[in-house]
Amino acid sequence: MNIPIKSAAEIEKMRLVCRLASEALEMIAPYVVAGVATIELNRICHEYITKVQHAIPSPLNYRGFPKSICTSINHVVCHGIPSKEKLKSGDIINIDITITKDGYFGDTSKMFIVDEGSALANRLVKVAQECLYLGIKEVKPGTHLGNIGAAIQKHAEAQRFSVVREYCGHGIGSAFHEPPQVLHYGEINTGEILKPGMIFTIEPMINAGTYQTKLLNDGWTAITEDQKLSAQWEHTILVTENGHDILTKRKEEVNS
């Protein structure tokens, strides 16, 4: 597998666009409330990205995707399409934002709980974020790519949750998706060796029930096969000389 190594100039462009993506997620947070339609969240994000950040919402028209962000509610695993559906108290929602600026892409997502979620919903969201951080902790030069997925799978299954197999993290840079594929399950000491300058996303999708998913007729929306809850968090990660850098880290995560 030929995994791109980014130059210093490319890394600086990635730092900028990833910061914009994290800022867009921070911006939308106050609007994620009961009664708001996801298409309204899409509109707010689109206007902020295009008019304030002077950037491009990457999902819009990507392989035919019709909106500027992804909004995945409750049992939607990923790639939910914003619509007139309104959020209800107790819903959990993943908002996935990818931005293009100066020819480079930054990709991140976050879970939100509307008002107060159920005990299961809160635990699932918390464990999914822990899985992301455990995966990130494995990122350093000389480590096998498979160690990321192994750490995520071990934690999720210890909490009696499951890890989605059909979707994975990915390399990112001047392309939205490039090598490597970053699986969120697997065995330690397998896969490519990480090297400084590699940039990729880690974005585990953790399900309350079975890991199996199915695709809806719109060709995008993936849901859990048993329609139980799913949660996902995502960051774009740079492999540095002595560890890693979370390029999409938000202000609320300064101590993470």
C-alpha positions as CSV (number, residue, x, y, z in Angstrom):
1,M,0.0,0.0,0.0
2,N,1.4,3.4,-1.0
3,I,0.5,5.7,1.8
4,P,1.3,9.3,1.0
5,I,3.8,11.2,3.2
6,K,2.9,14.9,3.5
7,S,5.5,17.6,3.0
8,A,5.9,20.4,5.6
9,A,3.9,22.7,3.3
10,E,1.1,20.2,2.9
11,I,1.0,19.7,6.6
12,E,0.5,23.4,7.2
13,K,-2.4,23.4,4.7
14,M,-3.9,20.4,6.5
15,R,-3.5,22.2,9.9
16,L,-5.5,25.2,8.5
17,V,-8.4,23.2,6.9
18,C,-8.7,20.8,9.9
19,R,-8.9,23.8,12.3
20,L,-11.7,25.2,10.1
21,A,-13.6,21.8,10.3
22,S,-13.3,21.7,14.1
23,E,-14.4,25.4,14.4
24,A,-17.5,24.6,12.3
25,L,-18.4,21.8,14.7
26,E,-18.0,24.2,17.6
27,M,-20.1,26.8,15.9
28,I,-23.1,24.4,15.3
29,A,-23.3,23.1,18.8
30,P,-25.7,25.6,20.2
31,Y,-28.2,24.9,17.4
32,V,-28.4,21.2,18.1
33,V,-31.6,21.3,20.2
34,A,-35.0,19.6,20.2
35,G,-37.3,20.9,17.4
36,V,-34.6,21.8,14.9
37,A,-34.7,20.1,11.5
38,T,-31.4,18.6,10.4
39,I,-31.8,20.5,7.1
40,E,-31.6,23.7,9.1
41,L,-28.4,22.5,10.7
42,N,-27.1,21.9,7.2
43,R,-28.1,25.4,6.1
44,I,-26.3,27.0,9.1
45,C,-23.1,25.0,8.5
46,H,-23.2,25.7,4.7
47,E,-23.5,29.4,5.2
48,Y,-20.8,29.5,7.9
49,I,-18.3,27.4,5.8
50,T,-18.9,29.3,2.6
51,K,-19.4,32.9,3.9
52,V,-17.4,33.1,7.1
53,Q,-14.6,30.6,6.5
54,H,-14.5,31.1,2.7
55,A,-14.2,27.4,2.2
56,I,-16.1,24.6,0.5
57,P,-18.3,22.0,2.3
58,S,-16.7,18.8,0.8
59,P,-19.7,16.4,0.9
60,L,-21.9,18.6,-1.3
61,N,-22.2,16.8,-4.7
62,Y,-19.4,14.4,-3.7
63,R,-20.4,11.3,-5.7
64,G,-23.9,12.7,-5.7
65,F,-24.3,13.4,-2.0
66,P,-27.0,16.1,-1.9
67,K,-26.1,18.1,1.2
68,S,-23.1,19.9,2.9
69,I,-22.9,17.9,6.1
70,C,-23.9,14.4,7.3
71,T,-26.4,14.1,10.1
72,S,-26.8,10.6,11.5
73,I,-29.6,10.2,14.2
74,N,-30.0,7.3,16.7
75,H,-29.7,4.0,14.7
76,V,-28.2,5.8,11.6
77,V,-24.5,4.6,11.6
78,C,-23.2,7.2,9.1
79,H,-23.9,9.3,6.0
80,G,-27.3,10.5,7.1
81,I,-28.7,13.1,4.8
82,P,-30.1,16.3,6.3
83,S,-33.8,16.5,5.9
84,K,-37.0,18.0,7.4
85,E,-36.8,15.5,10.3
86,K,-36.7,17.4,13.6
87,L,-34.6,16.4,16.5
88,K,-36.5,15.1,19.6
89,S,-35.5,15.1,23.2
90,G,-33.4,12.1,23.9
91,D,-32.1,11.7,20.4
92,I,-28.4,11.2,19.7
93,I,-26.9,12.7,16.6
94,N,-23.6,12.6,14.8
95,I,-22.7,15.7,12.8
96,D,-19.9,15.0,10.3
97,I,-18.2,17.9,8.7
98,T,-15.5,17.9,6.0
99,I,-14.2,21.1,4.6
100,T,-12.0,21.9,1.5
101,K,-9.7,24.9,1.6
102,D,-6.8,25.6,-0.8
103,G,-7.2,22.1,-2.3
104,Y,-6.9,20.2,1.0
105,F,-9.5,18.4,3.1
106,G,-10.2,18.4,6.9
107,D,-12.6,15.8,8.3
108,T,-14.2,15.5,11.8
109,S,-17.4,14.5,13.5
110,K,-18.9,14.6,17.0
111,M,-21.9,13.1,18.9
112,F,-24.5,15.3,20.4
113,I,-27.2,14.3,22.9
114,V,-30.4,16.3,22.7
115,D,-31.4,17.3,26.2
116,E,-31.0,14.1,28.3
117,G,-30.5,10.8,26.6
118,S,-31.2,7.4,28.1
119,A,-28.6,5.6,30.2
120,L,-27.8,3.4,27.3
121,A,-27.4,6.4,24.9
122,N,-25.1,8.2,27.3
123,R,-22.9,5.2,27.9
124,L,-22.7,4.4,24.1
125,V,-21.7,7.9,23.3
126,K,-19.1,8.0,26.0
127,V,-17.6,4.6,25.1
128,A,-17.5,5.5,21.4
129,Q,-15.4,8.6,22.3
130,E,-13.2,6.5,24.5
131,C,-12.7,4.2,21.6
132,L,-11.6,7.1,19.4
133,Y,-9.0,8.3,22.0
134,L,-7.7,4.8,22.5
135,G,-7.2,4.4,18.8
136,I,-5.4,7.8,18.6
137,K,-3.2,6.8,21.5
138,E,-1.7,4.0,19.3
139,V,-0.6,6.4,16.6
140,K,3.2,6.9,16.5
141,P,6.0,6.1,14.1
142,G,6.9,2.4,13.9
143,T,3.5,1.2,15.1
144,H,1.4,-1.1,13.0
145,L,-1.8,0.4,11.5
146,G,-3.7,-2.7,12.9
147,N,-2.9,-1.7,16.5
148,I,-5.5,1.2,16.2
149,G,-8.4,-1.1,15.3
150,A,-7.3,-3.7,17.9
151,A,-7.4,-1.1,20.7
152,I,-10.8,0.1,19.6
153,Q,-12.3,-3.4,19.3
154,K,-11.0,-4.5,22.6
155,H,-12.6,-1.6,24.5
156,A,-15.9,-1.6,22.6
157,E,-16.4,-5.3,23.1
158,A,-15.4,-5.2,26.8
159,Q,-18.3,-2.8,27.2
160,R,-20.6,-5.2,25.3
161,F,-20.9,-3.0,22.3
162,S,-19.8,-3.9,18.7
163,V,-17.7,-2.2,16.1
164,V,-19.0,-1.6,12.6
165,R,-17.0,-3.5,9.9
166,E,-18.3,-2.0,6.7
167,Y,-17.0,1.5,7.1
168,C,-13.5,2.7,8.2
169,G,-11.2,5.6,8.5
170,H,-9.1,6.8,5.6
171,G,-6.1,8.7,4.5
172,I,-6.8,12.3,3.7
173,G,-5.0,15.3,2.1
174,S,-5.4,16.7,-1.3
175,A,-8.0,13.9,-1.8
176,F,-11.1,13.4,0.4
177,H,-10.2,9.7,0.6
178,E,-6.8,8.1,-0.1
179,P,-4.7,5.3,1.4
180,P,-4.6,3.8,4.0
181,Q,-7.9,2.3,5.1
182,V,-8.0,2.5,8.8
183,L,-10.0,-0.4,10.2
184,H,-11.6,0.0,13.7
185,Y,-11.2,-3.7,14.5
186,G,-8.4,-6.3,14.0
187,E,-5.2,-7.7,15.4
188,I,-2.1,-6.0,16.8
189,N,1.1,-6.0,14.8
190,T,-0.8,-6.2,11.5
191,G,-0.9,-3.8,8.6
192,E,1.3,-1.0,7.4
193,I,4.0,0.6,9.6
194,L,3.2,4.2,10.5
195,K,5.7,6.9,9.4
196,P,5.9,10.7,10.2
197,G,3.9,12.7,7.7
198,M,1.1,10.3,7.3
199,I,-2.4,11.8,7.8
200,F,-5.6,9.8,8.2
201,T,-8.9,9.8,10.0
202,I,-9.9,7.5,12.9
203,E,-13.7,7.4,13.1
204,P,-15.0,4.3,15.0
205,M,-18.7,3.5,14.7
206,I,-19.8,1.7,17.8
207,N,-23.2,-0.1,18.0
208,A,-25.4,-1.0,20.9
209,G,-26.4,-4.2,19.2
210,T,-25.0,-6.1,16.2
211,Y,-22.2,-4.6,14.2
212,Q,-24.0,-5.4,11.0
213,T,-25.5,-2.5,8.9
214,K,-27.7,-2.1,5.9
215,L,-27.9,0.7,3.3
216,L,-31.1,2.5,2.7
217,N,-32.5,3.1,-0.8
218,D,-31.0,6.6,-1.0
219,G,-27.7,4.9,-1.5
220,W,-26.0,6.8,1.4
221,T,-27.8,6.3,4.7
222,A,-26.3,3.3,6.6
223,I,-28.3,2.1,9.6
224,T,-27.8,-0.7,12.1
225,E,-29.4,-3.9,11.0
226,D,-31.2,-4.4,14.3
227,Q,-32.1,-0.6,14.5
228,K,-30.3,-0.3,17.8
229,L,-28.3,2.9,18.6
230,S,-25.0,3.7,17.0
231,A,-22.4,6.4,17.9
232,Q,-19.4,7.8,16.1
233,W,-16.6,10.3,16.7
234,E,-13.9,11.3,14.2
235,H,-10.6,13.1,14.1
236,T,-8.0,13.7,11.5
237,I,-4.6,12.6,12.8
238,L,-1.0,13.5,11.8
239,V,1.8,11.0,12.5
240,T,4.6,13.2,14.0
241,E,8.3,12.4,14.6
242,N,7.6,11.2,18.1
243,G,3.9,10.5,18.3
244,H,0.8,12.2,16.8
245,D,-1.1,15.4,16.5
246,I,-4.9,15.7,16.5
247,L,-5.4,18.2,13.7
248,T,-9.2,18.6,14.3
249,K,-9.0,18.9,18.1
250,R,-11.7,21.2,19.5
251,K,-11.2,23.7,22.4
252,E,-13.3,21.4,24.7
253,E,-10.7,18.7,24.3
254,V,-7.6,20.6,25.4
255,N,-6.9,18.2,28.2
256,S,-7.7,15.1,26.1
